[in-house]
Amino acid sequence: MSSPLDKDAIGLNSRPSSEPFRSQPPTGNGRSPMPKENFSPESNGNGSKKYVSEDKPVEPKPPEEVEQGFAPVLKNRAFLTLWSGQVFSQLSDKVYLVLMIALIASRFQSEGQTISGWVSSIMIAFTIPAILFGSIAGVYVDRWSKKGVLVATNLLRGALVFILPIALWLTKGWTTFQGLPVGFCLLLGITFLVSTLTQFFAPAEQSIMPLVVEKRHLLSANSLYTTTAMASVIVGFAVGEPLLALADTVASWFGGGTDFGKELLVGGGYAIAGVLLLLMHTNEKTQDIPSQEQPHVWEDIKDGLRFLKNHAHVRGALIQLVILFSIFAALAVLAVRLAEVMPEIKSSQFGFLLAAGGVGMAAGAALLGSFGQRFAHARLGTIGSIGIAGSLVGIAFFYSHLWITLGLLAALGAFAALVGIPMQTTIQQETPEDMRGKVFGLQNNAVNIALSLPLVLAGVSETLFGLRAVFLALAALTIAGGSLTWYIAHTTDGTEE
């Protein structure tokens, strides 16, 4: 062991370096090999000191002065680029469905014929890839550059929308042997491909978030994402039709009466998202896998399932997200019945009820992003679950009163933000980078199934048991999910939030 004399001889003090390969202060004996500079201590973030060439000491920031809320993520250029791409991509997703309805109404629907059958076919074509390819897409996302996936999926979706006018013009008047228009078959095929690309986009988007945002700011970043998603739903469905009409009008000025402005608007949104994401800088690392080795899809999916089995916190968060999405899917069906029993509105105005939930969720996300860092994720999830259950019980007993129900739906949306955003953040924080694609692919698959089943079960249950019984059952399901997450959070399986 070296003596103090030995340490003086080589110019080192007796305190070990807090970081490797960092300059240490000279001892003042004149024998230091380091250049003569005025070194002073600076905090390295863990309470110890490092030394920098400054005239004055740099004091560590007090904990209360560390930036919280939305400010740090809004200063993050990589996140702003990712968020901007999400805005255009989300809006294009929502307006795409409005575009399909507009094309069906103008080209395929006969006079006096209901449009529901056509639209149902489009929705089925959009849903099948979500169930078939959600988990498989996650496996490949882990093998590929996540930024590359985000860019490619947006540009390819834009290209598919751009070719729609040409494809419909070439097949105009063509029918299959069963009399179905070939143009409509093309709509189904393109919708299927757009949805398939979306299955790759979703896990890549969730996986790249922890790469561009610090762990302590993920809650605020996810809050902004949720707010944007809710806004895109409201804006996309509410103003999608007038936006498409305006795009056709503008295109006709430059194109001599052409009506492909709708496709240019939607495809252009995807293309802008792709270009923006191309400018994003990330520090991601792709797996070093020989090019000849193909992913073992089923084995990789099993790896993801094993990870969920062995990491209870991530599994509990995923279960609560699935329950949350199931409740919202059921509400989408029950809102029509709610509007029907309310004397103040018509059944066709059920969108007002859903909009109230969306506004509440956006408000809850905004508050959570500003103040949520002060609370443990499990505690936020528990509070949110209790709030959702209470709102559902209130709706069960006051569903015939419009204004009370609107207030309860807004409260339900706000409490849902307390569940969804912290649970999503927990999954991002506790999943290693090389497993995120698999886990988020499984999440995407589970959520899409959770969105599909209640569409059937909610309507049947309401017919058999009535609105009150269904809302009370949903409240009981919420409490069960919240209790499970609370229990898991207090096990020693993982780190406490």
C-alpha positions in Angstrom: 0.0 0.0 0.0 1.4 3.5 -0.9 2.3 5.8 1.9 1.3 9.5 2.1 4.8 10.3 0.9 4.3 8.2 -2.2 1.1 10.0 -3.0 2.8 13.4 -2.6 5.6 12.2 -4.9 3.2 11.5 -7.7 1.0 14.5 -7.2 -2.2 12.8 -5.9 -4.3 13.6 -2.9 -5.6 11.0 -0.6 -9.2 11.1 -1.8 -10.1 8.7 -4.6 -11.4 10.0 -7.9 -15.2 10.3 -8.1 -15.0 9.7 -11.9 -12.4 7.8 -13.9 -10.0 9.8 -16.1 -10.9 13.1 -14.4 -8.3 15.7 -13.5 -7.4 15.9 -9.8 -6.2 19.1 -8.0 -2.5 19.7 -7.7 -1.1 19.2 -4.2 1.0 22.4 -4.3 4.3 20.6 -4.1 5.4 21.6 -7.6 5.8 18.1 -8.8 2.4 17.6 -10.4 2.6 16.5 -14.0 -0.7 18.4 -14.7 -0.6 21.9 -16.2 -0.9 24.7 -13.6 -4.5 25.8 -13.6 -6.9 27.1 -11.1 -8.9 24.0 -10.3 -12.1 24.2 -8.3 -14.7 21.7 -7.1 -17.9 21.0 -9.0 -20.7 18.6 -8.1 -20.9 15.5 -10.3 -24.5 14.9 -9.4 -24.0 12.3 -6.7 -22.8 14.4 -3.8 -19.0 14.1 -4.4 -16.8 16.7 -6.1 -15.0 16.8 -9.4 -12.5 19.5 -10.4 -12.7 21.9 -13.3 -10.5 24.7 -14.5 -12.5 27.7 -13.2 -11.8 30.7 -11.1 -14.8 30.1 -8.8 -16.4 27.0 -7.4 -19.6 25.8 -9.1 -22.1 24.9 -6.5 -24.6 22.1 -7.1 -28.2 23.1 -7.8 -30.4 22.6 -4.8 -32.9 19.9 -5.4 -35.8 22.4 -5.3 -34.2 24.3 -8.2 -33.9 21.3 -10.5 -36.3 21.9 -13.5 -39.5 20.0 -13.5 -42.7 20.0 -15.5 -42.7 20.6 -19.2 -39.8 23.1 -19.4 -37.0 20.5 -19.6 -38.6 18.4 -22.4 -39.6 21.5 -24.4 -35.9 22.5 -24.4 -34.9 19.1 -25.7 -34.5 19.5 -29.5 -34.6 15.7 -30.1 -37.9 15.4 -28.2 -39.4 18.4 -30.0 -38.5 16.8 -33.3 -40.1 13.5 -32.2 -43.1 15.3 -30.9 -43.6 17.3 -34.1 -43.4 14.2 -36.1 -46.1 12.6 -33.8 -48.4 15.6 -34.4 -48.4 15.2 -38.1 -48.5 11.4 -38.0 -51.4 11.3 -35.4 -53.5 13.8 -37.4 -52.9 11.9 -40.6 -54.0 8.7 -38.9 -57.3 10.2 -37.8 -58.0 12.1 -41.0 -57.2 8.9 -43.0 -60.4 7.2 -41.7 -62.4 10.4 -42.6 -60.8 10.2 -46.1 -61.9 6.6 -46.5 -65.5 7.5 -45.6 -65.4 10.4 -48.0 -64.1 8.2 -50.9 -66.8 5.6 -50.2 -69.6 8.2 -50.1 -68.4 9.8 -53.3 -67.5 6.7 -55.4 -69.1 3.5 -54.1 -72.2 4.2 -52.0 -75.5 4.0 -54.0 -78.3 6.4 -53.5 -80.5 5.2 -50.5 -77.8 2.6 -49.5 -76.5 2.7 -45.9 -72.8 3.4 -45.6 -72.3 1.4 -42.5 -71.4 -1.9 -44.3 -68.7 -0.2 -46.4 -67.2 1.5 -43.3 -67.3 -1.7 -41.3 -65.2 -3.4 -43.9 -62.6 -0.6 -43.8 -62.5 -0.8 -40.0 -62.0 -4.6 -40.1 -59.1 -4.1 -42.6 -57.6 -1.6 -40.2 -58.0 -3.8 -37.2 -56.7 -7.2 -38.5 -53.1 -6.2 -38.8 -53.2 -4.8 -35.2 -54.1 -8.2 -33.9 -51.9 -10.3 -36.3 -48.7 -8.3 -36.4 -48.4 -6.3 -33.2 -46.1 -8.6 -31.4 -44.2 -9.7 -34.5 -43.5 -6.0 -35.4 -41.9 -5.5 -32.0 -39.4 -8.3 -32.6 -38.2 -6.6 -35.8 -38.2 -3.1 -34.2 -35.6 -4.4 -31.7 -33.4 -5.6 -34.6 -33.7 -2.4 -36.7 -32.9 1.2 -36.2 -35.9 2.7 -34.4 -35.4 6.0 -36.1 -35.2 4.3 -39.4 -38.5 2.5 -38.7 -40.2 5.8 -37.8 -39.0 7.5 -40.9 -39.7 4.6 -43.3 -43.2 3.8 -41.9 -44.4 7.4 -42.3 -42.9 7.9 -45.8 -44.4 4.5 -47.0 -47.8 5.4 -45.6 -47.6 8.7 -47.3 -46.7 7.0 -50.6 -49.7 4.5 -50.3 -52.1 7.4 -49.9 -50.5 9.3 -52.8 -51.2 6.5 -55.2 -54.8 6.2 -54.2 -56.1 8.7 -56.9 -54.2 6.9 -59.7 -55.3 3.5 -58.5 -59.0 4.5 -58.3 -58.8 6.2 -61.7 -57.2 3.1 -63.4 -59.9 0.8 -61.9 -62.9 3.1 -62.4 -65.9 1.0 -63.4 -64.2 -2.4 -62.8 -66.0 -5.0 -60.7 -65.1 -8.4 -59.4 -67.0 -11.5 -60.4 -69.3 -10.9 -57.4 -70.0 -7.3 -58.4 -67.8 -5.7 -55.8 -66.0 -2.6 -57.1 -62.3 -3.3 -57.7 -61.6 0.3 -56.5 -63.1 -0.6 -53.1 -61.0 -3.7 -52.9 -58.0 -1.5 -53.5 -59.1 0.7 -50.6 -59.3 -2.3 -48.4 -55.8 -3.5 -49.5 -54.2 -0.1 -49.0 -55.9 0.3 -45.6 -54.5 -3.1 -44.6 -51.0 -2.0 -45.6 -51.2 1.3 -43.8 -52.4 -0.4 -40.6 -49.6 -3.0 -40.9 -47.0 -0.2 -41.2 -48.6 1.5 -38.1 -47.9 -1.7 -36.1 -44.2 -1.1 -36.7 -44.4 2.6 -36.0 -46.1 2.2 -32.6 -43.5 0.1 -30.8 -40.6 2.1 -32.4 -42.2 5.4 -31.2 -42.5 4.1 -27.6 -39.0 2.5 -27.7 -37.2 5.6 -28.9 -38.7 7.9 -26.2 -36.3 6.9 -23.4 -33.4 7.4 -25.8 -34.1 11.1 -26.4 -35.7 12.0 -23.0 -34.0 11.6 -19.6 -35.6 9.1 -17.3 -36.7 11.8 -14.8 -38.5 13.7 -17.5 -40.3 10.8 -19.1 -43.6 11.5 -17.2 -43.8 15.0 -18.6 -42.9 13.8 -22.1 -45.6 11.1 -22.0 -48.1 13.7 -20.7 -47.4 15.9 -23.7 -47.8 12.9 -26.0 -51.2 12.0 -24.4 -52.4 15.6 -24.7 -51.4 15.6 -28.4 -53.1 12.2 -29.0 -56.4 13.4 -27.4 -56.2 16.7 -29.4 -55.6 14.8 -32.6 -58.7 12.6 -32.0 -60.9 15.7 -31.4 -59.4 17.8 -34.2 -59.1 14.9 -36.7 -62.7 13.7 -36.4 -64.2 17.1 -35.8 -62.6 19.1 -38.6 -61.4 16.3 -40.8 -64.2 16.6 -43.3 -64.0 20.4 -43.8 -60.2 20.1 -44.0 -60.5 17.5 -46.8 -63.1 19.7 -48.6 -60.7 22.7 -48.3 -57.8 20.6 -49.7 -59.9 19.6 -52.7 -60.8 23.2 -53.3 -57.2 24.4 -53.2 -56.1 21.5 -55.4 -58.7 22.4 -58.0 -57.3 25.9 -58.4 -53.9 24.4 -59.4 -55.0 21.2 -61.1 -57.8 22.3 -63.4 -60.8 20.8 -61.5 -59.0 17.7 -60.1 -60.3 16.3 -56.8 -57.2 14.6 -55.4 -56.5 17.3 -52.7 -57.8 15.0 -50.0 -55.1 12.4 -50.7 -52.4 15.1 -51.0 -53.4 16.4 -47.5 -53.3 13.0 -45.8 -50.3 11.7 -47.6 -48.5 15.0 -47.1 -49.0 14.8 -43.4 -47.3 11.4 -43.3 -44.5 12.6 -45.5 -43.9 15.7 -43.3 -43.8 13.5 -40.3 -41.2 11.3 -42.0 -39.0 14.2 -43.0 -39.1 15.7 -39.5 -38.2 12.4 -37.9 -35.3 12.1 -40.3 -33.8 15.2 -38.7 -34.0 13.7 -35.2 -30.7 12.9 -33.4 -30.7 9.8 -31.1 -28.1 7.8 -29.3 -29.6 4.5 -30.1 -27.6 1.3 -30.5 -28.8 -1.4 -32.8 -28.1 -5.0 -32.0 -25.0 -6.4 -33.7 -26.5 -9.3 -35.5 -25.1 -11.0 -38.6 -27.0 -10.0 -41.7 -27.6 -13.7 -42.7 -29.2 -14.5 -39.3 -32.9 -14.0 -39.4 -34.9 -13.1 -36.2 -36.4 -16.1 -34.5 -39.8 -14.5 -34.2 -41.5 -16.9 -31.9 -38.5 -17.2 -29.7 -38.2 -13.5 -29.4 -41.9 -13.2 -28.6 -41.3 -15.8 -25.9 -38.4 -13.7 -24.6 -40.8 -10.7 -24.2 -43.3 -12.9 -22.4 -40.6 -14.2 -20.1 -39.5 -10.6 -19.4 -43.1 -9.7 -18.4 -43.3 -12.8 -16.2 -40.1 -12.0 -14.4 -40.8 -8.2 -14.0 -43.9 -7.7 -12.0 -43.9 -3.9 -12.1 -43.9 -3.9 -15.9 -46.5 -6.7 -16.1 -48.8 -4.8 -13.6 -48.5 -1.6 -15.5 -49.4 -3.4 -18.8 -52.4 -5.1 -17.2 -53.7 -1.8 -15.9 -53.2 -0.2 -19.3 -55.2 -3.0 -20.9 -58.0 -2.6 -18.4 -58.0 1.2 -19.0 -58.3 0.8 -22.8 -61.0 -1.8 -22.4 -63.0 0.7 -20.3 -62.7 3.4 -22.9 -63.6 1.0 -25.7 -66.7 0.1 -23.8 -67.5 3.7 -23.2 -67.3 4.4 -27.0 -70.2 1.9 -27.4 -72.2 2.9 -24.4 -72.0 6.6 -25.3 -74.5 6.0 -28.1 -77.0 4.5 -25.6 -76.3 7.2 -23.1 -77.1 9.9 -25.6 -80.3 8.0 -26.5 -81.7 8.1 -22.9 -80.8 11.7 -22.4 -83.7 14.1 -23.3 -81.4 17.0 -24.0 -79.5 15.5 -27.0 -80.0 13.0 -29.8 -78.3 9.7 -30.1 -76.3 11.0 -33.1 -74.7 13.6 -30.8 -72.9 11.0 -28.6 -69.7 12.5 -29.8 -70.2 15.3 -27.2 -70.0 12.7 -24.4 -66.8 11.2 -25.8 -65.3 14.7 -26.3 -65.9 15.5 -22.6 -63.7 12.5 -21.7 -61.1 13.6 -24.1 -61.0 17.1 -22.7 -60.7 15.7 -19.2 -57.8 13.5 -20.2 -56.0 16.3 -21.9 -56.4 18.5 -18.8 -55.3 15.7 -16.5 -52.2 15.1 -18.7 -51.3 18.7 -18.6 -51.5 18.8 -14.8 -49.6 15.5 -14.5 -46.8 16.8 -16.6 -46.4 19.8 -14.4 -46.7 18.3 -11.0 -46.7 14.5 -11.4 -42.9 14.0 -10.8 -43.5 14.6 -7.0 -45.5 11.3 -6.7 -44.7 7.6 -7.1 -46.2 6.1 -10.2 -48.0 3.4 -8.3 -49.6 6.0 -6.0 -50.8 8.0 -9.1 -52.2 4.8 -10.6 -54.1 3.9 -7.4 -55.5 7.4 -7.1 -56.5 7.3 -10.8 -58.2 3.9 -10.4 -60.2 5.1 -7.4 -61.2 8.2 -9.3 -62.3 6.3 -12.5 -64.3 3.8 -10.4 -66.0 6.7 -8.5 -66.8 8.4 -11.8 -68.3 5.2 -13.3 -70.4 4.7 -10.2 -71.7 8.3 -10.5 -72.6 7.8 -14.2 -74.4 4.5 -13.2 -76.8 6.5 -11.0 -77.0 9.8 -12.9 -76.7 8.8 -16.6 -80.0 10.4 -17.6 -78.8 13.9 -16.5 -76.7 15.5 -19.3 -74.6 18.0 -17.4 -73.8 15.7 -14.5 -72.8 13.0 -16.9 -70.6 15.4 -18.9 -68.8 16.5 -15.7 -68.4 12.8 -14.6 -67.0 11.9 -18.0 -64.5 14.8 -17.8 -63.4 13.7 -14.4 -63.1 10.1 -15.6 -60.8 11.3 -18.4 -58.7 13.3 -16.0 -58.3 10.3 -13.6 -57.6 8.1 -16.6 -54.5 10.3 -17.3 -53.3 9.5 -13.8 -53.4 5.8 -14.7 -52.3 5.7 -18.3 -49.4 8.1 -18.3 -47.5 6.8 -15.2 -48.1 3.2 -16.3 -46.7 3.9 -19.7 -43.7 5.7 -18.2 -43.1 2.8 -15.8 -42.9 0.4 -18.8 -40.4 2.7 -20.6 -38.2 3.2 -17.5 -38.0 -0.4 -16.4 -37.6 -2.1 -19.8 -34.0 -2.5 -21.1 -33.3 -1.0 -24.5 -32.8 -4.3 -26.2 -36.3 -5.6 -25.0 -38.4 -2.5 -25.7 -39.5 -3.4 -29.1 -40.7 -6.9 -28.0 -42.4 -5.5 -24.9 -44.1 -2.6 -26.7 -45.1 -5.0 -29.5 -46.8 -7.2 -27.0 -48.4 -4.1 -25.4 -49.6 -3.0 -28.8 -51.1 -6.4 -29.4 -52.8 -6.6 -26.0 -54.2 -3.1 -26.2 -55.7 -3.7 -29.7 -57.4 -6.8 -28.4 -58.6 -4.8 -25.4 -60.1 -2.3 -27.8 -61.8 -4.9 -29.9 -63.5 -7.2 -27.4 -65.5 -4.6 -25.5 -67.0 -3.3 -28.8 -69.0 -6.6 -28.8 -69.3 -7.3 -25.1 -70.5 -3.9 -24.0 -73.4 -3.7 -26.3 -74.6 -7.2 -25.5 -74.2 -6.7 -21.8 -76.1 -3.4 -21.9 -79.0 -5.2 -23.7 -79.1 -8.0 -21.2 -78.4 -6.2 -17.9 -78.9 -2.5 -18.5 -76.7 0.6 -18.3 -76.4 0.8 -14.5 -75.2 -2.8 -14.1 -72.6 -2.4 -16.9 -71.1 0.8 -15.4 -71.0 -0.8 -12.0 -69.2 -3.8 -13.5 -66.7 -1.5 -15.2 -66.1 0.3 -11.8 -65.4 -3.1 -10.2 -63.0 -4.0 -13.0 -61.1 -0.7 -12.5 -60.8 -1.3 -8.7 -59.5 -4.8 -9.4 -56.8 -3.5 -11.7 -55.8 -0.7 -9.4 -55.6 -3.1 -6.4 -53.4 -5.5 -8.4 -51.0 -2.7 -9.4 -50.8 -1.5 -5.8 -50.0 -5.0 -4.6 -47.3 -5.5 -7.2 -45.8 -2.1 -6.4 -45.3 -3.2 -2.8 -43.5 -6.4 -3.7 -39.8 -6.7 -3.7 -39.7 -7.9 -7.3 -38.4 -4.6 -8.7 -37.5 -1.2 -7.6 -40.0 1.0 -5.9 -41.0 4.0 -8.0 
